[in-house]
């Protein structure tokens, strides 16, 4: 297909203010491989504005290092706690701002869309998703922390539609 690169680097983001999971994968034709994954952590003892600034600085470093073609971010789907929803929304905003400043394509998927893309089952639990990510990306073990595994799943979901 014209305009579609055979090799692409995709950055998946699982937004959160305390732990923002990230996963960088490479798609080479139909093959997917993990380049990096982890979590950007901030302290609850730090002022909220500073925490958001720390997340942006961390994402800037990841983007500069891996030069992704696309950023895939989990959509805020449902949250029982309004305070948590606001904090996650702010973290999502930082991730979208950062991607936009780097002129990157942004895709968003709900947790349900990610579950279906990874396992084929919308009610899959975290362990099932983590196991599938380990298999799909040919990893020796399940990625840790959980936020990083979620971010890799989000990146794989995006890779399947990029």
MONOR-V225528 format. One line per field, one symbol per residue. ss: DSSP state (a for helix, b for strand, c for the rest). burial: + if it has 16 or more other C-alpha atoms within 10 Angstrom, else -. A space follows every 10 residues. Layout:
# MONOR-V225528
ss: ???
burial: ???
This chain:
# MONOR-V225528
ss: ccccccbbbb bbbbccccbb bbbbbbbbcc bbbbbbbbbb bccccccaaa aaaaaaaaaa aaaaaacccb bbbbcccccc caaaaaaaaa aaaaaaaaaa acccbbbbbc aaaaaaaaac cccccaaaaa aaaaaacccc cccccaaaaa aaaaaaaaac cc
burial: -------+++ ++++++++++ +++++++--- -+++--++++ ++-------- ++-+++-+++ -++--+++++ ++++++---- ----+-++++ ++-+++-++- ---+-++++- +-+++-+++- --------++ ++++-++--- -++--+++++ +++++++++- -+
